C-alpha cells in the first residue's frame, strides 16, 4: 500500500489513485480538496487575463502552490 501526504494540508492519503484522489502539480503532491481550492482561488484571475499564455498560467500555479505550502492552506 502506498501512502502519500499532501504538501499543503499535510493530510495523509492512504488509498492513492493518481489523478483522482491525488494530483502532482509543479513538483508538489496535493490532495483533491486542495486541488479544488487551488482551482477555485485562481479562476477569477485566469478569466480576466487578456491575452492568456500558458507560461503565465504555469508560473501563477507554481507561485500559488509555493504560498500555500508555506501557509499550510490555500
PyMOL commands that set and color helices and strands:
alter all, ss='L'
color gray80, all
select helices_A, chain A and resi 32-47+54-71
alter helices_A, ss='H'
color red, helices_A
select strands_A, chain A and resi 4-5+12-13+22-25+28-31
alter strands_A, ss='S'
color yellow, strands_A
deselect
rebuild
show_as cartoon
